[in-house]
């Protein structure tokens, strides 16, 4: 049982780290203009040599960008909260009971990641100025999509997991 718990804790921590990296790292969108430095864009800034805020990110026209920002932050918070709830439930619930509350929180984190990545996918051309539209998805975007099944699997593991001796 200790090996299973160790695996679950490590899997959850890896998921949380990947969520933080995908939210913070500046490579959601990558543009490689000919003869110039690569431009990396995240949810808040566009960077080549210097960083500057994403254009019109504070306006109502970019409400979907704000939704992506909010849901990725919420997913990171929910993932951390579910880890702490798991640790508390590990010592508080009776034998044979399931970690349902932890599972629900983790499944909500999974839903938030899916919503954020889906919105970004659907509205990617609206996020960027015309000179940046000829780019491609970056590593943070890919990490966000990798975090979706990881948080989903983690939530399902908590749902199935029972506390045993």
Beta strands, then each sheet from edge to edge (+ up, - down):
strand 1: 29-31
strand 2: 39-41
strand 3: 45-47
strand 4: 51-53
strand 5: 136-137
sheet 1: 4+ 3- 2+ 1- 5+
end
